[in-house]
Amino acid sequence: MTDLAAGTWVLVCDSEKALFLRNDVDAQDPDLNLQDIKTQENPSDIDQSANRPGRMNDSGPGQRSALDDTDWHELAKERFADELAEILYIKAHRGDFDKLIIVADPRTLGALRPALHSEVSSKVIAEIDKTMTNHPVDKIETLVKAELAQRKNGAPLT
């Protein structure tokens, strides 16, 4: 059942920030409270790169081709999902939550889903593919409640 019952945790994340929230009241009048926050300092790729992209000799005389350099900024974003999965596993294993709702942009959700341990996956009761990390917590409460109500009523999610 996709219900925001008391004790349900809500992870609101994107590729650089994660809010771990817990509902302390009930589904009718949720009261999400911040339990933990995780941020990643991720400067732009140009600030992280040390060298120019490499060059490679081609088979023709005097021909050279450029090689793509590693995009460190994008790599850090991908690794953040793995870090979140590990944090969730530790919290689930400790018994911090029995139910979890994940709210993330589609790209982060896609990276996070396969990284989750089965102990965490079994506790996920809903996934919402929206970016909400820059909303205040009271707005997140309203948006999550509305999304879950839509799902409960069988209306298509937007």
HELIX and SHEET records of a PDB file:
HELIX    1   1 ASP A   45  GLN A   48  1                                   4    
HELIX    2   2 TRP A   72  ARG A   94  1                                  23    
HELIX    3   3 PRO A  106  LEU A  112  1                                   7    
HELIX    4   4 ARG A  113  ALA A  115  5                                   3    
HELIX    5   5 SER A  118  SER A  121  1                                   4    
HELIX    6   6 VAL A  137  LYS A  152  1                                  16    
SHEET    1   A 5 LEU A  32  THR A  39  0                                        
SHEET    2   A 5 LYS A  17  ASN A  23 -1                                        
SHEET    3   A 5 TRP A   9  CYS A  13 -1                                        
SHEET    4   A 5 LEU A 100  ALA A 104  1                                        
SHEET    5   A 5 VAL A 124  ILE A 128  1                                        
SHEET    1   B 2 ARG A  55  ASN A  57  0                                        
SHEET    2   B 2 ARG A  64  ALA A  66 -1                                        
END                                                                             
